[in-house]
Amino acid sequence: MTAETIDLSVIIVNWNTRELLLRCLETLYPSLTGIRHEVIVVDNDSQDGSVGAVREQFPEATILANSKNLGFARANNQAFRQARGRYYLLLNSDVEVKPEAIPGTIRFLDDRPRAGAAGIQLFFPDGRKQNSFDSFPTIATEILNKSLLRWLFPKALPSKNQEYTDPLPVDIVIGAFLMVRREAVEEVGPFDEKFFLFMEEADWCLRMRRSGWEIYHLPHLTAIHHHGASKRKLESASWIEYYRSTYIYFRKHRSLVAYVWLRVLRFFKMFVNLGLTTLGLIVTGFRRERHRKKFFIYLDVVLWHLALCPEQAGLRKWATRRP
């Protein structure tokens, strides 16, 4: 540990969420009182004035302004290379931090040297709980209804459906608020940049678990998460990117048989969904916006599979484009 080492490096990756980012920083800084810290904002070529607004309103923040959208994994890795904290906090730009969330997480990690990472309980703005942690993906969780599986098998798939009061060992902490011990990152390496968005934290947490690090959910610490502010702008592309990321994850960590079955079953499921949605559109006279929206999402995903899942599709094709 060098003389320059500080307690915490907060890393925020932003893409066109200016107002949410400013609100995030507004709630963040008061919670850092008494903590030696730095805040690094990595902007993935936003066109909404995010960089200028942060420079004007929060000049103490370090800004890494990219000329294209590098994706979540690569942008965080960019910040890791200059981060000086004992801990790294990966914080989504659409999160509003509660005062005790950050100091409480630091105290927890200080007290448990083998805890490599920890996350907190996230809530929607209207007070509903979010699933703030997850289990490692399987064919069942990726093909069947995950909410139903969580209800049927609460011990195997713990979720927001249960009430927890004590720190809970988990497989994966959602990357919206993910505090990681520097030593764990140095041991297992940074994010795998094959993941543009989605599943990168699942891959990371699995690598940590395999190296003997523990992952925890802290239910007594909370934050508000607006959830998916960037992804909602490009829903079909987001679906494609999620499916691509799950294929990368399965190819990397599961057997070849599991990987092939996932691709076959997912295509079949999307094809059936497309047919049922088309039927619904016909029955309702094409009047329901929800059915029209789903139809075009399912169609895009099916066509992407039929085209053998080209690399330049999904969110990646927007890396050098304007939103």
C-alpha positions as CSV (number, residue, x, y, z in Angstrom):
1,M,0.0,0.0,0.0
2,T,1.6,3.3,-1.1
3,A,1.4,6.7,0.6
4,E,-1.1,7.8,-2.1
5,T,-3.6,5.1,-1.3
6,I,-7.0,6.4,-0.2
7,D,-10.0,4.7,1.3
8,L,-12.4,4.7,-1.7
9,S,-12.5,5.3,-5.4
10,V,-16.1,5.8,-6.6
11,I,-16.4,5.0,-10.3
12,I,-19.5,6.1,-12.3
13,V,-19.9,5.1,-15.9
14,N,-22.3,7.5,-17.7
15,W,-24.0,7.5,-21.1
16,N,-26.5,10.3,-21.7
17,T,-28.1,10.4,-18.3
18,R,-27.2,14.0,-17.4
19,E,-29.9,14.9,-14.9
20,L,-29.7,11.5,-13.2
21,L,-25.9,11.7,-13.0
22,L,-26.0,15.2,-11.4
23,R,-28.6,13.9,-8.9
24,C,-26.3,10.9,-8.2
25,L,-23.3,13.2,-7.5
26,E,-25.5,15.5,-5.4
27,T,-26.4,12.6,-3.1
28,L,-23.0,11.0,-3.2
29,Y,-20.7,13.7,-1.9
30,P,-22.4,14.2,1.5
31,S,-22.1,10.5,2.2
32,L,-18.3,10.7,1.7
33,T,-17.6,13.0,4.6
34,G,-14.7,11.7,6.6
35,I,-13.7,9.2,3.9
36,R,-10.5,9.7,1.9
37,H,-12.0,9.4,-1.6
38,E,-11.9,10.2,-5.2
39,V,-14.8,10.3,-7.7
40,I,-14.1,9.2,-11.3
41,V,-16.8,9.7,-13.9
42,V,-16.2,7.8,-17.1
43,D,-18.4,9.3,-19.8
44,N,-19.0,7.1,-22.9
45,D,-19.4,9.9,-25.5
46,S,-22.6,11.4,-24.1
47,Q,-24.3,14.0,-26.3
48,D,-26.6,15.5,-23.6
49,G,-24.0,17.9,-22.0
50,S,-23.1,15.5,-19.2
51,V,-19.4,16.2,-19.2
52,G,-19.8,20.0,-19.2
53,A,-22.4,19.9,-16.4
54,V,-20.2,17.7,-14.2
55,R,-17.2,20.0,-14.8
56,E,-19.2,23.0,-13.9
57,Q,-21.1,21.7,-10.8
58,F,-18.7,19.1,-9.4
59,P,-15.2,20.3,-10.4
60,E,-13.6,18.0,-7.8
61,A,-14.6,14.9,-9.8
62,T,-12.2,13.4,-12.3
63,I,-13.7,13.0,-15.7
64,L,-12.5,10.5,-18.3
65,A,-14.3,11.6,-21.5
66,N,-14.3,8.9,-24.2
67,S,-14.8,9.6,-27.9
68,K,-17.1,6.6,-28.3
69,N,-19.2,4.3,-26.1
70,L,-16.8,1.7,-24.8
71,G,-19.4,-0.2,-22.9
72,F,-19.6,-0.8,-19.1
73,A,-16.8,-3.3,-18.6
74,R,-14.2,-1.5,-20.6
75,A,-15.1,1.9,-19.1
76,N,-14.7,0.6,-15.6
77,N,-11.4,-1.0,-16.4
78,Q,-10.3,2.4,-17.7
79,A,-11.0,3.9,-14.3
80,F,-9.4,1.0,-12.4
81,R,-6.0,1.8,-14.0
82,Q,-5.8,5.1,-12.2
83,A,-8.0,4.4,-9.1
84,R,-6.1,4.7,-5.8
85,G,-8.7,3.4,-3.3
86,R,-8.5,0.5,-0.9
87,Y,-12.0,-0.2,-2.2
88,Y,-13.6,0.5,-5.6
89,L,-17.3,1.5,-5.6
90,L,-19.0,0.8,-8.9
91,L,-22.0,3.2,-8.9
92,N,-24.6,3.6,-11.6
93,S,-25.3,7.1,-12.7
94,D,-29.0,6.5,-11.9
95,V,-28.5,5.7,-8.2
96,E,-29.3,8.1,-5.3
97,V,-27.1,7.2,-2.4
98,K,-28.4,7.1,1.1
99,P,-26.1,8.7,3.8
100,E,-25.1,5.5,5.6
101,A,-24.7,3.2,2.5
102,I,-21.1,3.9,1.7
103,P,-19.6,4.2,5.2
104,G,-21.6,1.2,6.3
105,T,-20.3,-0.9,3.4
106,I,-16.7,0.1,4.1
107,R,-17.0,-0.9,7.8
108,F,-18.4,-4.2,6.8
109,L,-15.6,-5.0,4.4
110,D,-13.0,-3.7,6.9
111,D,-14.4,-6.3,9.4
112,R,-14.3,-9.2,7.0
113,P,-10.9,-9.5,5.2
114,R,-12.1,-12.4,3.0
115,A,-15.1,-10.4,1.7
116,G,-14.1,-9.5,-1.8
117,A,-17.3,-7.6,-2.7
118,A,-20.5,-6.3,-1.2
119,G,-23.7,-4.7,-2.4
120,I,-26.7,-3.1,-0.7
121,Q,-30.5,-3.2,-1.0
122,L,-31.8,-1.1,-4.0
123,F,-35.2,0.4,-4.2
124,F,-37.3,1.9,-7.0
125,P,-38.2,5.6,-6.5
126,D,-41.7,4.5,-5.5
127,G,-40.4,2.4,-2.6
128,R,-40.6,-1.1,-4.2
129,K,-37.7,-3.4,-3.6
130,Q,-35.4,-4.4,-6.5
131,N,-33.5,-7.7,-6.9
132,S,-30.1,-6.4,-5.7
133,F,-28.3,-9.7,-5.9
134,D,-28.6,-12.8,-8.0
135,S,-27.6,-16.5,-8.4
136,F,-25.3,-17.7,-11.0
137,P,-27.2,-18.2,-14.3
138,T,-28.3,-21.7,-15.4
139,I,-30.3,-22.9,-18.4
140,A,-33.4,-23.0,-16.1
141,T,-33.1,-19.4,-15.0
142,E,-32.4,-18.1,-18.5
143,I,-35.2,-20.0,-20.2
144,L,-38.0,-20.3,-17.6
145,N,-39.7,-17.5,-15.7
146,K,-37.1,-16.4,-13.1
147,S,-39.7,-14.7,-10.9
148,L,-41.7,-18.0,-10.7
149,L,-38.5,-20.0,-10.0
150,R,-37.6,-17.6,-7.2
151,W,-41.0,-18.1,-5.7
152,L,-40.9,-21.9,-6.1
153,F,-37.3,-22.4,-4.9
154,P,-36.5,-19.6,-2.4
155,K,-33.6,-21.4,-0.8
156,A,-31.9,-22.1,-4.1
157,L,-32.7,-18.7,-5.6
158,P,-32.8,-16.1,-2.8
159,S,-34.3,-12.8,-3.9
160,K,-36.2,-9.7,-2.8
161,N,-39.2,-12.0,-2.0
162,Q,-37.5,-12.9,1.3
163,E,-36.9,-10.5,4.2
164,Y,-33.2,-10.4,5.3
165,T,-31.8,-8.5,8.3
166,D,-28.3,-9.8,8.4
167,P,-25.5,-9.8,5.8
168,L,-26.2,-12.5,3.3
169,P,-23.6,-14.5,1.3
170,V,-24.7,-14.4,-2.3
171,D,-23.4,-15.4,-5.8
172,I,-23.7,-12.1,-7.5
173,V,-24.1,-8.4,-6.5
174,I,-25.8,-6.2,-9.0
175,G,-23.4,-3.7,-10.5
176,A,-25.5,-0.6,-9.7
177,F,-23.8,-0.4,-6.3
178,L,-20.9,-2.8,-6.0
179,M,-18.1,-2.2,-3.7
180,V,-15.0,-4.3,-4.3
181,R,-11.8,-4.8,-2.4
182,R,-8.7,-3.7,-4.3
183,E,-6.8,-6.9,-3.5
184,A,-9.6,-9.0,-5.0
185,V,-9.4,-7.1,-8.2
186,E,-5.7,-7.4,-8.3
187,E,-6.0,-11.2,-7.8
188,V,-8.7,-12.1,-10.3
189,G,-8.2,-9.3,-12.7
190,P,-10.5,-6.5,-14.0
191,F,-13.7,-7.0,-16.0
192,D,-13.7,-9.2,-19.0
193,E,-14.0,-6.8,-21.9
194,K,-15.8,-9.3,-24.1
195,F,-18.9,-8.2,-22.2
196,F,-20.1,-4.9,-23.5
197,L,-23.0,-4.7,-21.1
198,F,-24.7,-7.3,-18.9
199,M,-23.3,-10.3,-17.2
200,E,-19.9,-8.8,-16.5
201,E,-20.5,-8.7,-12.8
202,A,-21.7,-12.3,-12.9
203,D,-18.4,-13.3,-14.5
204,W,-16.4,-11.2,-12.1
205,C,-18.2,-12.5,-9.0
206,L,-17.8,-16.1,-10.2
207,R,-14.0,-15.6,-10.7
208,M,-13.8,-14.1,-7.2
209,R,-15.8,-16.9,-5.6
210,R,-13.5,-19.5,-7.4
211,S,-10.5,-17.7,-5.9
212,G,-11.9,-18.0,-2.4
213,W,-13.4,-14.5,-2.0
214,E,-16.8,-14.0,-0.4
215,I,-19.6,-11.9,-1.8
216,Y,-22.2,-10.3,0.4
217,H,-25.6,-8.6,0.2
218,L,-26.1,-6.0,3.0
219,P,-29.9,-5.6,3.4
220,H,-29.7,-2.9,6.1
221,L,-28.0,-0.4,3.8
222,T,-30.1,1.1,1.0
223,A,-30.1,3.3,-2.1
224,I,-32.6,4.4,-4.8
225,H,-32.0,3.0,-8.2
226,H,-33.9,4.4,-11.2
227,H,-33.0,1.2,-13.1
228,G,-32.1,1.1,-16.8
229,A,-32.2,4.8,-17.6
230,S,-29.7,4.3,-20.6
231,K,-31.0,0.9,-21.7
232,R,-34.6,2.0,-22.1
233,K,-33.6,4.2,-24.9
234,L,-32.7,1.2,-27.0
235,E,-34.7,-1.7,-25.8
236,S,-34.3,-4.1,-28.8
237,A,-30.6,-3.5,-28.8
238,S,-30.5,-4.1,-25.1
239,W,-32.2,-7.4,-25.4
240,I,-29.8,-8.5,-28.1
241,E,-26.8,-7.4,-26.0
242,Y,-28.1,-9.3,-22.9
243,Y,-28.5,-12.5,-24.9
244,R,-25.1,-12.1,-26.4
245,S,-23.6,-11.6,-23.0
246,T,-25.3,-14.8,-21.6
247,Y,-23.9,-16.7,-24.6
248,I,-20.4,-15.4,-23.8
249,Y,-20.8,-16.3,-20.1
250,F,-22.1,-19.8,-20.8
251,R,-19.3,-20.5,-23.4
252,K,-16.8,-19.3,-20.8
253,H,-18.1,-21.0,-17.7
254,R,-20.4,-23.8,-18.6
255,S,-20.1,-27.0,-20.7
256,L,-20.4,-27.0,-24.5
257,V,-23.6,-29.0,-24.2
258,A,-25.1,-26.4,-21.9
259,Y,-24.1,-23.6,-24.2
260,V,-25.6,-25.2,-27.3
261,W,-28.8,-26.0,-25.4
262,L,-29.2,-22.5,-24.2
263,R,-28.9,-21.1,-27.7
264,V,-31.4,-23.6,-29.1
265,L,-34.0,-23.2,-26.4
266,R,-33.7,-19.4,-26.3
267,F,-34.3,-19.2,-30.1
268,F,-37.3,-21.5,-29.8
269,K,-38.7,-19.4,-26.9
270,M,-38.3,-16.1,-28.8
271,F,-39.9,-17.6,-31.9
272,V,-42.9,-18.8,-29.8
273,N,-43.1,-15.4,-28.2
274,L,-43.1,-13.7,-31.6
275,G,-45.9,-15.9,-32.8
276,L,-48.0,-15.3,-29.7
277,T,-47.5,-11.6,-29.8
278,T,-48.4,-11.5,-33.5
279,L,-51.6,-13.3,-32.6
280,G,-52.3,-10.8,-29.9
281,L,-51.8,-7.9,-32.3
282,I,-54.3,-9.5,-34.7
283,V,-56.9,-10.1,-32.1
284,T,-56.7,-6.6,-30.7
285,G,-56.7,-5.0,-34.1
286,F,-53.1,-3.7,-33.7
287,R,-54.4,-1.1,-31.2
288,R,-52.3,-2.0,-28.1
289,E,-49.0,-0.2,-27.8
290,R,-47.6,-2.8,-25.4
291,H,-48.2,-5.6,-28.0
292,R,-46.7,-3.6,-30.8
293,K,-43.6,-2.8,-28.7
294,K,-43.1,-6.5,-27.8
295,F,-43.6,-7.6,-31.4
296,F,-40.8,-5.4,-32.7
297,I,-38.4,-6.5,-29.9
298,Y,-39.1,-10.2,-30.4
299,L,-38.8,-9.7,-34.2
300,D,-35.4,-8.0,-33.8
301,V,-34.1,-10.8,-31.5
302,V,-35.4,-13.6,-33.8
303,L,-33.8,-11.9,-36.9
304,W,-30.5,-11.5,-35.0
305,H,-30.5,-15.2,-34.2
306,L,-31.4,-16.1,-37.8
307,A,-28.4,-13.9,-39.0
308,L,-26.2,-16.1,-36.7
309,C,-25.9,-13.4,-34.0
310,P,-23.6,-10.8,-35.8
311,E,-21.1,-8.9,-33.7
312,Q,-22.2,-5.5,-35.0
313,A,-25.7,-5.6,-33.6
314,G,-27.3,-4.8,-30.3
315,L,-25.8,-1.9,-28.2
316,R,-22.4,-2.3,-29.8
317,K,-23.5,-0.9,-33.1
318,W,-24.3,2.4,-31.2
319,A,-20.7,2.6,-29.9
320,T,-19.7,5.1,-32.6
321,R,-23.2,6.5,-33.2
322,R,-25.2,9.3,-31.6
323,P,-28.3,8.2,-29.6
